[in-house]
Structures are given as C-alpha cells and as structure tokens.
Amino acid sequence: MMSALFRFHMQVGIRLALRILIPVVSVFFAAYYLLRPELFNFMMARILDAGFLLSGLCTAAFCLVIAFFTSRRVCLGLNGWIRHLPVEGAYHRRMAGIAILIAQIPILTILAALAIIAAKLYGASPLPYLIGLPFTGLSCGLVVLPTENKFLSGTFAALAGVTFASNDWRFLALGFLLLVAADALSGPMEPKRRHPKFRGSLKGTVFVQWMNWRALGWRVLIPYLLSLPFLGFARLFIVNNDPGLLLSAQMVRFGGASSLILFCAAITNMLAARRPPWPWVRSLPWSAKKRIFHDSFFVGIPMLPILIVTGTMSRDSLLPLIASFPLFAAFSAYSMRLSPGSKGGAAGKILLLGLFCSLSLCLIPWSSLFFLGITPLVLLLGAKAEKHQKVSRWLELHHLAAGDSLSWSVR
C-alpha cells in the first residue's frame, strides 16, 4: 500500500514538473541571454561565496515560488478517497511533500547547473550547496502544506530551507535538525476549505449587485436627473441672496438631504418594478438580513456622488449627511418589501420619511446621530418584512389590451 501511494505521488510530481518545465525553462533562457550569461555566472559565484544569508535566501525564494503554485494541485485531491486508505496522516503529508519536491526539479536543475558553471569559471566550492538543494525543495514543500501546526512547522521548515542552501557544511548539518523538528511539529494535514466564508459572501454580493445592474442598466442615471436639481436650487439661493453662514449651511443640508431622498425614492421604485423581491432568492444560502443588506448596498453606493457634490458646496454640512445616508439606504430596502401592499408604492414611504429628515437636518444637524443610531433597527425591520414575504405571490403585469396582439378584446 505504501509503495503504491509513493508511486502515485511521484507520478503527480512528475506531471507537475513536466507542466511547469516549459514556462520555467523559457523564462530562464530568455533572461539568461538577454542579461548575458556572464552576469548570471558572476551573480551565482557571489551567492556561493557570500555564505549563509544571501545564498540561502535567494535559493529558498525561488523554490518557495514553485512550491506555492504546485501545492494547490498536489493538495487538491488529498481530501477525497485517498484519506480512506489505511495509512497514517504523517505518511500522507510526507508523500505530498515529496510530490512538491519532484515538481521543483526544473528549477533545482537550473540552480545546480548555474552552481557548477560558476564553480568552473570562478573556482567556488558548490558541493554543500548541491547536496542541500533537494532538501531545500523538501523544506519549501513542507512550508506550503496545510498542516495542523502550520506556524511552528512552517517557521522551522523555512529556516531549514535557508540553511540547506547556505553552501556551508556546518549549516547543512543544522538544516537536518531543523527539518526533523519541522516534521515532528507538523501534525496531521488539515483539509483546505475550498470556499472560504469571506470569498463566498463576496461572490454573493457581487452576484446580487450584478443582477440589480442587469435589471436597471444605465437607467440608474435617471434618479440623478431628479435629485441633483435640488442641490442646484440650493446653490442658486446662496449665490443670489448672499445669506449668512448659518442660513447657507441650512440650505445646503436641506438641499443635500432632499437630493438623497429623491434619489432613493426613484431608484427604489425602479428596482421594485424591474427586480422585485422574488421567491427564488430564498433558495440561496443567504439570510434575510443579508438580502436587505445587498439591496441597501445597491441603493447606497450610487449616492456617493451626491455627497461629493454637497461636500464641494459646504464641508461643514457634509458630516450630518454622511451620518444620515445609511438610514436612507436601509429604509429604501425596507420600503421595497412593503411596496406590494402600499398604494404609494416603494417611493411613498421614502418621501414621507425624507420630508421629516430633511427638515430635521436643516434645523438640527445633530439629529443625524439619531438617524445613524436607528439604522440597525430599520435593517431588522427590513429583515422581518423579508421573512414575511408571500412565497406564492403572483405579480400580474397590468397593460392595455389595445397594445396586445394576442388579446381577445381586440379581435
């Protein structure tokens, strides 16, 4: 069984070595002849003569790059049927390390050839370096493997890789001790998560925002045409009447808040008509809170240009609006869930809230802290409304029969 597993991992390593052979050799020969062979031979001789730090770090860096890219392929199948074999976990880890070592043969061969050429041209002694090269590859393979004690074992393995390539007999003996310690501290291999939580949530957010964009497209620019004129009116009032600082700040806050509210009402009404809350999305692994957050994010991000324009008019009035716009975005997602049973649609409740918020921000700028504080409560109410959506609801499209060629009334 162990010999069959060894042959299996050896074949995996050979296939990976053949796969990376052409790219590695091509890049090396292109650089070798573009930068001239003399430069490479001189640099290799300097590396061999420099001793521990320079020689070990340069060689280990090359091997780590190759080991990192090949470890993904080697570890891809270690969580499947191979775990059912009657073999210890340590043996699986060592065989995977050997597969990664075999995959590094192209780069190890190139480094060994450069060391031999440098030794002939400059008289350097490459024997400790050549003996330590395979163990450097083995140590780098242990660094990239997903083990239980990855921090400790990876640290010892990285130090072992540097000492093996130091071109010094004393450090070569130390490398063996470090490699044995790294193997003892590694522990069993841990299965890699193929879909981390952060990446899954990010993909879900991108997917929902892309669906919203597909529903609206460039129609998302229409709400700007309705909302930005309020900022223009506030600007004209300030320029033509020359009010004081207090009245100017109040007008900017009122115009900015009204512009944000009109934008939210317009884009929410469009989104509720072209991409309403539909039952299919319940089958996806997202909670009601996350669905509310997705819609709030889609409504909130396009409001940033309005905030930037407001900031150019008055920097002091920008902070209350920044503290208030999360409430506008969250309430937009909440009102979208209430729109099927509301005569005013998704925009009606937003406009009612906006009238109160605009007047409050105009007269009492510190009320923005209250709006920011109740934003989590609005998100909870939106999640509750999302949970109570009727799954079997039928949304009938209302249109005139005169424009439908298949309507019975026009025949």
N, C-alpha and C positions, 0 to 999 in steps of 0.2 A: 504493500500500500504506500509506504513512504517513498519507495523508488519511483512508483508511478506518479505520485504527486510532485516529486522532484523533476521528472521529465516534463510534466505538464507545465510547471512554472518556467522551466528552461526554454520550452518552446514559445511560451508567452514572451519571455525576454528577448529571444532571437527575432520574433516577428516585430517587436517594437524597435529593436536595433536596426532591422532592415528598413523599417518605416522612416526612421529619422536619419538613416545613413546618407541619403542623397542631399537633404537640406543642410546637414551639418558639414559634410564634405564640400558642398558647393559654396557655402558661406566662407568656410576656411580658405579654400583655394582662391576665391575672389579677393579676400583681404590679403592673403599671402603674396599674391602677385601685384596687387595694386599698391600696397605699402612696402613692397620689396622684401625678398627673403632675408636680406641682411638685417633688417630691423627686427624681424621675428626671432632670428637666431641670437642676436645680441640681447634682446629682452629676456629670452629663455635662459641664457647664460647668467644674466644678472639675477634672475629669480632663483636659480640654483645656488648661486654664491651668496645670496642675501641671507639664507638660512630660514629660521622658523617662521616669522610673521609673514613676510612677503610671499614666500614660496607656498606656504600652507593656505593662506587666504585666497590667492589667485586660483590655485588648483581647485580648492573646495568650492569656490564660487561657480566655476564652470560646471562642476559635477552636480551641484545643487540645482542649477537651472534645468539640466536634463532630467534629473531625478524628479523634480517637481512636475514636469509635464508628463513623464511616463508613469508616475504613481497613480494618476487618475485612471488610466487604462488597466493597470495591474490590480488596483483595489476595486474595480467596478464589479467584478464577479465574486468577490470574497464574502458577500453576504447572502449568497444563494445556496445552491445544492452542495457546494464544497464544504460548508460548515457541518453537514451531516456525516462527513467521513470520520471514522474512528481515529482521529489524530489530534494531538494536543494543540491548544491555541498558540503556544510558543513556536511550534513547528510551522504552523501556517504563517506566522509573522516572519520567521527566518526564510522560508521559501519565497515569500513576497519580496523580501529584501534582496535575495539572490536574483529574482527576475528583474528588479530595478537595476541591479549591478550589471547584468548581461545587457540590458538596454543601453547602458552607458558605454559600451565597448567602442563605438565610433569616436567619442571624444577622448576616451582614455588612450586609444591607439594614437590619435593625433598628438596628444601631450607627450606620450612616450617617444614618438618619432622626433618631436622637437627637442626633447631632452637628449636623445642620442646624437642628433646633429650638432647641438650646442656643445656636447662633451667632446666631439671630434674636432670642432673648429676652435674652441676656446679652452680646452683642457679641463673642463669642470668634471666633477665626480658625481654621476647621476644614479649610482647603484641604490642608495637608500630611497631615493625618490621613485625609482622604477619598482622597487619592492613594495613600497607603500601605496602606489597608485590603485591597485584593486581594492585594498582595504579602505582607501578614501571613498571610492564609489560605494562600497558596502555601508560605510558610516553615513554617507549622504542619503542612501536609501532608507536607513533607519530614522533619519531626521524627518522625512516626509510621510512616514507611515502613520496612520491614525491609531495610536496606542492609548492605553488607559492613562498612563503617567507620561503624557507627551512632553510636558515641560521639562521634567528631570531627564528623561531618556534622550530627548532632543538636544538638550544642552550638552550632555556628556558625549553624544554621538557627533555633534558639530565640533566639539573640541578634539575628538579623536580624528575626525577627517582632516582638521588643520595640522595636527601633529604628524599624521601619516605622510603628508605631503611636504614635510619640513626639510627633507634631504639631510637628516641628521640621525645617526644611529641611536642616540640617547632618546630623542623624541619619538623615534619609531617604536621603541620598547614601551614608552609611556602611552602611546596610542593604543596598543593592545590592551593595556589595563583599562583605559577609558572605554574602549569598545565592549569589553566584557561587563563593565559596570553598567553601560547603557543597555545592553541586552538583558541584564538581570533586573533593571528598574522599569523596563518597558511595560510588562504586564500583558494581558491579552489585548488583541486588537478590538477596537470599538467599531461598530457599524456606522458608516457615514450616512448622515441624513441627506437624501437626495433632493429634498425640497425643504430647505430651512424656512422657519416661520417668517422671518423678515422678507425673504425673497418671495414667498407665497403671497404675503399681504401686499407687497409692492406690485406683483403681477396682477393681483385682483384689482388694485386701484387703477393701474394703467388700463386694464380691460374695460372697467366701467367708464372711465373718462373717455376712452376711445368710442364706446357705444354712444355716450352722450354727444360727442363731437359728430359722429355719423348721423345722429338724429337732427342736429341743428345745422352743422356745417358752418358756412360763412354767415348764416343768419344770426350768429352770436354777436355780430357787429351792429345789428339793428337796435338793441337796447341802448347803445352809446348815443345814437341819434336822438333818443328820447330823454336821456338823463343829462348829457353834457350841457344842453342849453340852460339848465338851472344854474350851473356854475358861471355860464356866460352872463346871465341876468345879474348874478351877484357881483360879478366883475364890473359890469356897466354901472350898477348902482354906486359902487365905491368910486369909480372914476368920475362920474358925472356930478355926484353930490359932495364929494370930499368930506365924508363923515370922520368922526374921531376914531381912535384906535379901538375902543370898546365896541362901538357900533360896527366897525369894519370886521372885527373878529366874529361878532354875532352873525353878520350876513354871510361870511364865509362858512361858518359852521352850519347855518341853516341851508345854504345852497349845496354844500357838500353832502349833508345828510339826506336832503331831498333827492339829490342826484343818485346816491347809493340806493335809496328806497325805490325810486323809479326803475333803476337798472334791475334790482332784484325782482320786482313785480313783473317786468317784461320778460326777463329770461326764464323765470319760473313758470309763467303762463305758457310760454313757448315749449318748455321742456315737458310740462304736464300734458300738453296736447300731442306732441310728437314722440315722446318717450315716457308715457305714464308709468306709475308703479305697477309692474306686471307680475302675475303669479309665478312665472317660470323662474325668476331670480331667487325664489325661496329654496329651490333645489340646490343652489350653490352653497358652499361651506362658509357662509358669511352670516353674522348675526344681524339683528335689526339695527343695532347701534352702528354697525359698520356700514350698512346701506344708507342710513341717514348721513353718516359722515361723508360717504362718497358724493352724495348729491350736494351737501354743504360745500365740499371742496370745489366742485364744479361751478357752483354759483359764486363762491368767494374769490377764487383766483382771478377771474376777469375784472373784479372790482379794483384791483391794484392800480391800473392806470388812472382811475378816477381819484384815488387817494394821492397819487403822484401829482396830478394837476392841481388838486387842492393844496398840497404842500408848497407848490410854487407861488400860490396866492398868499398863504399865511402859514408859516411854520408853527406858530403857537396854536392854531386851530386844528392842526393835523392829529395831535395826540388823542383828543376825545373821539375823533372819527375812527382812528385805528382801534381804539378800545371798544367801539360800538359795532364795527362791521362784522365780527364773528356772530353776534346776535342776529344780524340781518340775514346772514347766510344760513344759520341754523333754523331760523323761523321760516325761511323760504322752503327748506326741505320738509319742515313740519306741515306747512300750509299745503304743499303739494299732495300730501296724504289725505287732507281734508277736502280737497277740491271736488271730488265726485259728488259729494252731498251738499255742496255750498253753491248758492245762486251766484255769488260773486266770483266763483272760480278760484284759482290759486292766487290771483293777484289781489282779490278783495281784502283779505285779512292783512296782507302785507302793506297795502296802502293805509289801512286804519292804524296799524302799528307805526308806520312811518310818519304819519301826521303827529302822533304823540311824541315820538322820538326826536323828530326834527325840532319841534317847539322846545322840548326839554333841553336838547343840546344847545339850542340858540340862547336860552336864558340861563341855564345851569350847566355849564360844561362838565362839572364833576358828576353829573348823572350818568356819564359814560361808564364809571366804575360799577354802578348798579347794573347797567346793561351787560357789562362783561361778567358780573357775578351770576346773573341768572341764565347765562348761555348754557351751562351744563344741564340746568333744569329743562330748558327748551329741547335740548338733544334727547333727554329722557322721555319727554312728551312725544317727540317725533318717533322714537323707537317704539313707544307704546302704540301710537297710531299705526305704525308699520306692522306691528304684530296683529292688529285687529283688521287688517285689510281682508276683504272678502275674496277668497281664492277663486271662487267660481263666478266672479262678477263679469257680466257681459257688457262691453262698452260699444254701444251702437253708433255707427257713423251717420250723422244726420246730413242729408243733402237734398237738393231739389230733384224731383223726378224728371223735370224737363231736360236736365243735362245728362240723364242716364239712358243710353240707347236700349238697355235691357229692361227698362221699367214697363210694367203692364199699362200704366196710366197714359203713356204717350202713344199707344197703338190704337 
